Amino acid sequence: MSAPRRRLGSGWVGLILPIVAATTVMWLMSALAMVIYTNGAREPQTHTLNIPAGASELIAAGENPLRIPTTWAFLADDTLELVNEDSVGHWFGQYFVAAGYTRQYELQPQFGASLLCSLHPDGEITIDVEVRDFDWRSTLIPALALGPALGLIFVGVRRVLRALDEPDLRRN
């Protein structure tokens, strides 16, 4: 009886090739989704937030005089302008403006998180800054998270199907 033939795609090549192929396909799908998502994005805008005198007292009383939402969404490269006419300095997420000053901040993509906000009655706000243009780095996360997992699933299914297809060698 001769030794069983080694099939093409077995060993390390049979393991690595599907993982690389699945990761590549996931990256291409992510890149296509990013192109569709960012197509026709508007030009950068300036969002001005005027903080009137006495705002800190109203906020301390539980009011929302500035009508700031709990989550505020922006696009990358938008500018946030904080005009503070109040007698105290205020925090808006990681951005600070001292009493009587105006500050401008260019916003860049970040993961949404609850941040300290002295301008909101809840004391916190989520600033969500989304990408405006194609950013290849944003496509790597789904590709590297899902690609290898899908490749390993494919390898496992292929090995199970091959095992079911082979004759039982012990029945001689």
N, C-alpha and C positions, 0 to 999 in steps of 0.2 A: 504494500500500500504506500502510495506516495504522500509526501507531506502536504498539508493543505496549502492552497495558493494564498498568498497575501494579497488582499484586495487593495486597489488604488484608493487612497484616502484613509488608510488606517494609520495608526500610530500618531505621532505629533502633528503631522500634516493634516490628518483627519480631524484633529481637535482644534488646531489653530486657524485653519482656513475658514471654517464656518463662523468662528467668532469674529475674525477680521471682516468677513463678508457682511455679517449682520450689523456690526458696528458701522461699517461704511454705508450700508443702506439706511440705518437710523440717522446718520449724519446728513445724508442727502435729503431725507424726509424732513429733518429739522431745518435744514437750510432752505428748502422749498417753502415750508411753513413761515419762516422768518421773512422771506421775500414777499410772500402774500400779505403777511401781517403788517409790514412796514411800508407797503406800496401806498403812495399818496398821502403820507403823513404830512400834517400841516407844518408851517414854518414855526420856529421858536417864538414864544410869546412871553411877555412880562406880566406877571401876576402881582398886583400891588395890594398889600394888606395894610390899610390905615388903622392904626391903633389910637383911638381918641383918648383925650384926657379923661380920667376917671374910670377907664376900662377895668383896671385891676380891682376896684371896689365892687363893680357889677359882677365880675367873674367870681370874686370871693363870696358873693351872695347867691351864687349858683346860676346866674344868668349867662347867656351866650350873646353878648352885644355885637360880636363880629360875625355871628352866624357861621362859624367855622364847622365844617362837617367832621365827623369822627375819623373818616378816611378821606384824604384829599389826593387825587391823582394828577400827575403832571407827565409831560414828555421830557426826555433828555434834552438838555440845552435850553429849556425854559428858564426864565429868571424869576426868582421870588424876591420882591422888593418889600421890605418891612419898614413902614413909616411910623415911628413911635412918638406920639404926642402925649403919652401918659407920663406920670411922674416917677415910674419905676421901670427898670429894664425887664424885658420879656424874652423867654425862650420859646422857639417854635421848632420842635425836634432838636436837631443839633445846631440850629441857627439862633444867634443871640443878637438883640438890638438894644442898646442902652437907651435910657430915657432921653428924649429930645433928639435922637439921631435917626438917620435913614441908612439902611444897609441893603445891599443887593447880593444875592447868592445865585450862582449858576447851578442848576440842578442836574445831577448825573444819576444813572440807573443804580438802584440798590434794591435789596430785598425789603419788602414791607415789614415793618415792625412797629410796635407801639413805642412811641418816644415821648419824653417829657414835653409838655406844652403848657406854659403858664397862661396862654390865651384861650384855653378851652376849659369849661367848667369841670370836665372829667379829669383834667390834669394831664391828659395824654392825647396823642394824635398819631395816626398812621399816615406817613408820607409815602406814596407809591409813585416812583419815577420809572416810567416804561421807556424802552428803547425807541428811538425815532428811526434809525437807519439800520441796515443789515449789520449785525455784529456777530462775526463768526464765533466768538468766544461763547455767546449764548447758545449756540447750536451744539457745543461740546458736551454740555451737561446731560441732555437726554441721550445723546449718542453713546457716551461712556457709561451711563447708568443702565440703559436698556439693551444696547447692542450686544455686549458680552453675555448677558443673561439669556437673550433670545438665541444667540449662537450655541450656548451650552444646552438649551432645551432642544434645539435642532439636532445636535450631536446625540443626545440621549434618546430621542425618538428614533433616529436613524439606527442606533445600535440595537434598540429593542426590536425594531422591524427586521433587521438582519438576523438577530438571534431566533426570531420566530420563523424565518425563512430557511435556516440551515437544517439539514437532516440530523437526526440524533445519531452521533457516531458510536454510541454504546450498544446499538442494536445489531451488531455484527454476528 
